[in-house]
């Protein structure tokens, strides 16, 4: 008897481009289900080897449990809010997305908002349709010859800068994670945030949403902007304080705004909606036919690769390349967290980074630790999901060289990992850590931060303050955080000598925005303050 050929089942839970379905149809049993019909979805998942969703279908722990054959979950888009990655990972299910599918659409949306705000397009259109012909009321401004400030030079920020440059603009940018030489190649001059705010006629924001960028532009920042500036945010809600922006527009300090994203979505009521010189859209950055088609094609190709046992470039929860030794696996999250802490403490991109591995683990192949560190270095820097695959691309785009060195000796720990980097201003920053094993429990510990010896669990949200050692600092920090409803879970202070430079490290239970971090630093006269989010993704 001839054996029956096995054909994997690919379940499509939401609308997908015909071209994407064609990628799968020849090799797999393609089935369709309404992902919003929960009982139907769970029943269909029982035979699925892969499921493709957009944003309406929830793939949570229950859905994963209902799919015993599931090998891959594909999100035809960038965000993964509707996919419980941890549940999939625990079951060994690969999760893929389409991280670059919408970058052109997002850049063009920011450009469209800028043009609309400059020429009062939306309000003039609404007035004319209402029977008013008032040309003088809607006089706008030209873009040529103006200074455009780009906040964030990631992939979308670069695309926006390249497009707006064609209008004959002068480009400046704020991004502490991009080297000046890279910006110069793009025809952009890097400046500090305050200088950008003071000089720009137009400001467009292209940052990821992290504890450090939430509330980055608030009342204090809007008080120093160039009068009449027009501000665009098509990146993430919450980067601008919406009430503070509305107040600045009402006072005439800001000449207009184009807003596509909001601190809470869906958003149907905002103080910004009261102004004719505000163009507001309902998060349309990725809402183009082309972006949707690109996302569908990208994940269809990834699903095909995954089910055929091939390498998957856009996997977000699977290590890249080869077998990782048992002794090395616990060091992967350590290296990634050290990369995140390094970026936070450095406060900018390093020209070069060295990952030093000392101790027992170096008897194995440990090159994957360089990859894990690189992933951590850029996790809070770029808008896209950083994976083991794309992390080296982000480093190359920013001119950051990451090297690996190994030493068989370790004075105190079985294995010690140190991330050390040279910054453009000549400073050297280092962070070190290890994995402490107690029975079956493994705990990641920070052992050193920029020359200060510490011993703190590397978990949750960490705050770092550098200041001159003196009485009363701990109490002052506790008071200001407590008044803001932020609970301190753990704290450690290290100093070089009594009355000398000190480093306070705190673990807190909730995110601390840029404004509160700055306020806290000002209260104690800190010379540097930063935050690192080490929570599991």
N, C-alpha and C positions, 0 to 999 in steps of 0.2 A: 504493500500500500504506500502510495506517495504521500509524504507528510504535508500537512496543510501549512502554507507559508504564514508566518506571524506578521501582522501589520499593526504597528502602534496607533493608538487613537489620539488624535489632536482635537481637543474641544475648544471651539470658538464661542466665547460667551458674550461678545459684543460685536458690533459692525466692524468689519475689516475690509481693507481695499481689495478688490478682485485680484490685483497683481500679487498681493501677499498670499491669498488663498491658493493661487496658481503655484507658488513656490512649494506648497505643502501637498497639494492634491495628488501628485504622481507617486509619492512615496508613503503616504499615510492615509489612514481612515479619518477623514475630516468630518466632524459632527458639529452641529450648532445647537445652542441653548440660550434662552433668555437669562442672562446672568443676574438680573434683578428679581427673578422668580426663584426664591431661595430653595423651596423643596425640589423644583425641577433641576436646579444647579447641583444640589447635593446628590441627587440620583444619577445624574449624568457623569459626575466626577468618579463614580465607583469604577468605571472602566477606562478612565482617561489616563494617558501617559504624559500628556501635556495639556495645559489650559492657557488660552490667550485672553486677556482682559484689557479694558481701557480704564476708565475711572469709576464706573457705576457698580462694578461687580466686586464684592468683598471676598477676598481669599484669606480667611483667618484660620485659626487653629482648627476650628470645626470643619471647615472646608478641606483642609489638608488631611485631617483624620478620615474624612469620607472618601479619600482617593488613595487606596492602598498601592496602586500601580504608578502613582504620579512621580515623574522624574524632573519636570521643569514647569515653572510658572512664569509666564511672559506678560509683562505690562507694556502695551503699545503706547508708550509715552515716557516721560522723564520721571515724574514723582512715583513713589511707592507707598503712599499713604493708605491705599486700600489693599495692600499685601502685607501680611504679617510675616516679615522676613525671618524673624527668630523661630517661628513655628515651622516654617519650611526648612530652615537650616537644621533644626533638631531632628527632622525626619530625613535629612539627606537630600532634600529637594532643591534643585538649582533654581535661582531667581534671576531673570534677565529683564532688562528694560532697554529703552532706546535713548541713551543720554544726549545724543547730538541732534535728534530729529527736529527739534523746534528752535534751534539757536538762530537761524536766519529769520524765522517768523518773529521771534522775540525782539531781535535787533530792529527789524522793520517796524514793529509796533511802537517802539520807543521813538523812532524817527517820525512816524506818522503823528504821534502825539505832540512832538516838538513843533512840527510844521503847523498843526491845527491850532496850537496855543499861540504861536507867533502871529498867525493871521486871523485869529478869532473865528475860525471856520465854523465850528459847531454852533456857536451862539448866533452868528450871522445867518446861517442856514435856517435855524429854528425861527428867527424873526421874520425872514422873508416868507417862509411857509405860513406864518401867522398873519401875513398881509402887510408887513412893514418893509419899506424901502429906505433904509437909513445908512447910506454908505459911510458917512463921516463917523458914525458911532462905532464902527468896527474897523477903524484904521489899525493896521498891524505894524510889525517891524520886519526888516530884512534880517536874514541870517548871515549873509556875506559880511565878512569883516568883524564878526562878533567873536567873543571868547566863549568856547564851549568847554565846560568842566565835566569830565567823565569820572564818576566815582566807581572804581572797580574795572580793571583791565583783564578780566577773564575772557573766555571765548566770545560771549555776547557783547561785552564791552568793547572788544577789539573790532568786531564786525560793525558795531554802531559808529565807532571812531572813524573807521575807514570810509563809511558812507557819508558821514556828516562833513568829513574833510573835503569832499567834492564840492561843497557849497562855498569854499573859500574862507573857512573858519580858522581861528587860532585855537589849537587843542592843548589843554592841560589835563592832567589826571592825578587822582589820588588812589594809590594802591600800594600799601607797604610790602606786598608780597611779589612785586615785579621790580626787576632791576632797571636802573636808569638806561642802560645800554639797550635793553629790549624795548623799552618805551621809545627811545630815540629812533630805533628802526621803524617804528610805526608812525613817526612824525609827531610824537606826543611828548610834552615836557612834564616830568613828574614833579609834583609840588605837595606840600602838606595840606591837610583838609582845610585848615583856616585860610591859607592863601587861596585855595580853590574857591572857597565861599566868597571871599572878598573880591576876586577878580572876574568871576564868571558872569556872562550875560545869560547863559543857559546852563543848567546843570542836569545831567542824566545819570541815574543811579543804576548800577549793574553789579550788585553785591549779593552773595548768598546770605541767608538769614541764620545768624549764629548768635550766641550770647553777647558777643562783643559788638555786633552790628545792629542789634535791635535798639531802636531809639537813637541811632547814630546822629541823625539830624533832628534836633529838637529846638526848644525855645532859645537856648543859649546860642546855638549855631545860626538860627534864622535871624538873630539880632545883629549879626555882622555881615550878612550877605550884601552884595552890591544892589543898590536900590533898583527895583524893576526887574530883577532876575526872574526867569521862568524856570520852573523845576519839573522834571519828568521822573516818574517812578513806574517802570514796567517790570521791576525785578521781583521783589517780595514785599508783602504788606508788613508794616511795623518798623521798617527802616527809617521812615519819617514819622514824627509825631503829627498825626492828622489834625488834632485840635490846634497845635502850635502853628502848623502851616496855615490853617484857616484864619487864625488871628493875624498872622503876618500878611496875608492877602487883604484882610479887612482894613489893616492899617496902611496898606499901600507899599509896604516894604518889598513884597513879592508881587511881581506883575502878572502872574498867572501860573497854572500848573496843569500837567497832564498826568492823570493817575489811572493805572490799570489794575492795581493790587491794593488790598486793604488789610488792616490788622486782624479783622474778623470777616470771614467770608462764608456764605453769601452776604453781601453788604447792600442794603437798599436804603440806608439812611446814614448820612455823614454830614458834618458841618461844612465839608467842601462842596457839597451839592448846591449850596445856596448862591454860588458865584458864577456869573456868566463867563468869567475868564478862567474857569476850570473845565477842562475836558475830562470827563470821567467815563471809563469803559469797564465792563464786567469781566476782568481777567481774560483778555482776548489774546494774550501773547502767543499762545500756541494754537490759536483757533484759525488755522488756514487749512485748506484742502491738501496743500503740499506737505505740511508738517504731519498731518494725520496719515497721509500715504507713506511718508518716510518712516514713521514710527511702526506702521504695520509691516512694511517690508523688512525693516531691521529685525524685529522680533521673530518674524517668520523664518528668516535665515538662521537666527540663533537657535530657535526650536529645532530646526532641521539638523544643525550641527550637533546639538545636545543629544538628540535621539539616535544619531548615527555614531555617537561616541567620540566626536571630534572636539577640538579645542574651541571654547566659546569666548570671544573677546568681551562681550558685554555682561558676563556673569558678575553679579554683585556680591555673592556670598560664597564663592568657591575660590580657593587659592589657585594661583596660576602656576602651571609647570611642575610636572614630576611628583614623586612621592616625598612627603615630608616626614622625616624620622620622628619617632615617638618622643624622643628627648627634646626635639626642636619645636614641636607643636605648641606647648605652653608658652613659648617665647614669642609667638606670632602676635598675640594681643598685647604683650609687653612692648614689643618694638613699635607697634602702631600707636600705643598710648604715649610712648616716649616722643614719637614724632609730633603728636598733638601738643604735648607740653612744651617741646622745644619751640614750636611756632608761636605759642602763646607768650613764652618768656622772652623770646628774641624780639617779638613785636614787628617782625619784618622778614623778608626772604633772605636766606643766606646765599653767599656766592658759592659756597661748597659745604658739604656735610659729610662727615665720616661716621659710620656705624661701627663701633668697636665691640666685639664679642669676646669675652674672656671666660675660661673655665671648661667644664666637662663637655658642654654641648659642641665645642669646636671639633670634636672627634667625628662629627657628622657633617653633612653638607648644610651650611647655614646661609647660603646666598639669598634664600627667601626672606631672611630678616631685613636685608636692605630694601627689598620690595615692600615689606610691611611698614617699615619706617617711612618710606617715601609716601605711602598711602596716608599715613598719619600726618605727615608734614603738610599735606594739601587738603585734608578733610574739611577744615573750616575756612579755607581760602577761596575755593572755587564754587561756582553754583552747581555744577554737575555732581552726580554721585561718583566718588572716587573709588576705583577698584584696583585690584592687584595688576590688572592689565593696563588701565589708562594712567595710573600714577606716574610711570616714567615719562609719559607724554607731557603731563603737566610740568614735570621738572625740566624737561627739554625746552618747552615753550618759554619757561622763565629763566633759562640759562643756569639752572642749579645742578651742580655735579654731586652725585651721591656715591660714595665709595664704601667698601667694606674691608675691615681689617680684623684679624683673629689672633688671639693669644691663648696658649694652653694654660697659662697660670691665672688664678683668681685668688687674691689674698684672703678675702673674707667670705664670698658667696660661691656656691657651686658653679653658678654661671652669672655673670654680670654683663649687662648690655649698656653701653654709653653712646649717646648721640651727641656729637660735637660739631659745631659749625662756625665758620668765619663769616662775619657780616660785612657788608660793604663799607661801614664806617670804621673798620679795623677791630671791632670787638670780637671776642670769642665767647660763645655760649655753649654750655654743656648740661645735659641731664642724664641721670643714670637710674637703673632699676634692676630688679631681680624678681624671680618667682619663688615664693615661699611655699613649700609643700608640707601640709600637716594632715597625715592620713590620706584620705582621698580628696582633700580640699586643696586647691591651688589659689594663692593670693598674690596679686601683682603689687609690688611695693616700689615706691620711689625712694631712692637712697641718697640722691644728690641732685641739687638744682643750682646750676651756675656757681659751683664752688662751695655751696652751703650744704653741710651734711644734714639730711633729714631721714625720717622713717615714717612714711605715710602711705596708706592704701591708695592705689591709683584707681579711684572709682568715683563716679558721680561728677559733680561740677566743682572744679578747683579754682580758687582765686589766689593770686600771688601779688603781694605788696612788698616793695623794697623801700626802706626808709632808714632814718637815723635812729638808732636804739635809744629809747628814753622811756620813762614811766608813763602809764596812762594810754598807750597806743592800743593795747588789746581791748580795753574797755570802750574806747572811742569807736573802734570798728564794730564791736558787738552791739553798741547802741544804735548806730546808724543803720546797720543791717536789720536789727530787730524792729526798729521803727518802720522799716519798709516791708516787714513781713517775711524776711528771709531768715530761715533757721540754719544755724551753724551746727553741722554734724561732727566735725573734727577740726582741730587746729594745731599747728605746730609753728614755733618761732625758732629760727636759727640766726646766729650772729657770729661775726668774725671775732669781735672782742666787745667788752662792755662799753657802751657809748658809741660803738662803731656802726658800720653798715649792718642792717638786719634784713632778714627775709621772713615774712609771715605767709604761711600757706594755710588756707582754709578749705574745707569741704562743706558745701552748702546744699540744701535740699531742693532749691529751685533756681531757675535762670536769673542772672543778674545782668540787666541791660547796660549799655555803654554809659548812659547818664548816671546811673547809680554807682557804677564802678568808678567813674570820674569823681563823683561827690565823695565817695569813701576815701579815695586817694587824697583829695584836697584836704579832708578833715585831719588826716595824720601827716600831711606834708610828704606823701610818698613820692619818690623820684621815678617810680615805675609801677604800673598796675596792669594786670592782665587776667584773663579767664580762659580755662580750658575745659571743654565739655567731654568727659571721658565715659559718658553713659554708653551702653551697648546700643548699636544702631538697630 
